[in-house]
Amino acid sequence: MASSKDWAEAFLRCAAEDLEAAKELLASGTPPPGTLAMLFQMAFEKIGKAYLIAHRGKRPEQLRTHKAASVALWDIRQDTDWLWERGHRGQQWTRALLAVKVLEEAQPAVASRLGKSEMLEYPWEDAFLDRVITAKEGIPMVRDISQQGTTLASMLVKLGLHLMEKLR
Amino acid sequence: MGSMMEVEVATKKLALLHYANDPDTKQIFSLPNPERIQLIEVTDSVGTTGEICPIEFGPDVKNLILFPSEIILVSPAEWGMIRDQKLNLPESWDMESLELIPRAS
């Protein structure tokens, strides 16, 4: 039977593939913002699941819902001694963690549970604009991630690699 | 491919966008390159990981950044380690050639 360590490592390998795909999209020029955001969301969801297995003793069968990953990412944000290096708190990771939260809440199943229309992957009808829109139009951060003019994507990659390194 | 001056102009434009976009950015340095923008950015927005991870971006025609770029984000502590030669930049990044791009006043 596979151990918890095996499962945590497998989730981290999957997360690494998602992050690598995100990096390749960025390098390709004008990446599709929605697809890029989904790759980051998927990477952090898997990192969250690896954290729950490695640090909270969860079994993989308890982690089949997106809700589990949301709880994990919330948990990581609170676990500041683990996340930050002692004595170097400052603003570290604040923007990247906020972006992770926005992405997580835009995962369709999570958005639906929260009663939100805005989501990754699928379009929705915007009542104010009176038309159907997608994530790149309705979630400003999704657009920001794909643009050279912001450093959000670089922050997310660095945070993802940092979390994966700490979980190995 | 553009001229060295075109890349320099785009480099400064991108650095100023990044200063404006991330208020926790302390300093941005560029590495002169005739083909691409290369920036190392010292910011409080990232933690000290001891890892240097350059991220490549394709040209962003919509925002008139017509050259590819390579961005390295480091924390102030990591920047100190780089200066003290305790943390190495990628081989092609020559510390001696880095030029500070000041924040617009």
Interface residues (C-beta under 8 A of the other chain):
Chain A: K23 L26 A27 S28 G29 T30 P31 L83 W84 E85 H88 G90 Q91 Q92 W93 T94 R95 A96 Q147 Q148 G149 T150 T151 A153 S154 M155 V157 K158 L159 L161 H162 E165
Chain B: L14 L17 H18 N21 D22 D24 T25 E41 T43 D44 S45 V46 G47 T48 T49 E51 C53 I55 E56 F57 G58 P59 D60 V61 K62 N63 I65 P68 S69 I71 I72 L73 S75 A77
